[in-house]
């Protein structure tokens, strides 16, 4: 599952990097929770919650079966 999550994050990464940010995978728990760290411009952006929910979480749930939620740490 970790490789699938990394591949999914790689599809999102160019959009984040275009705005000066990025995302790092921190952990994947057994219950399907993915922990990520938003870095660069995304780390302090007021829209980071929207990016996390509408971009990262939605994409991971679509591309990786078993993902239940995504948390920023």
PECORUR-V598071 format. One record per backbone hydrogen bond with DSSP energy under -1.0 kcal/mol. NH is the residue of the N-H (numbers start at 1). CO is the residue of the C=O. If there is no record, write none. Layout:
nh->(NH,NH)
co->(CO,CO)
//
This chain:
nh->(5,6,7,8,9,10,13,15,16,17,18,20,21,22,24,26,27,29,32,34,35,36,37,39,41,42,43,48,51,52,53,54,55,56,57,59,60,61,62,63,64,67,68,69,71,73)
co->(1,2,3,4,5,6,9,12,12,13,14,17,16,39,37,35,35,33,29,69,27,71,24,22,20,39,40,45,47,48,49,50,51,51,52,55,56,57,58,59,60,64,32,32,34,36)
//
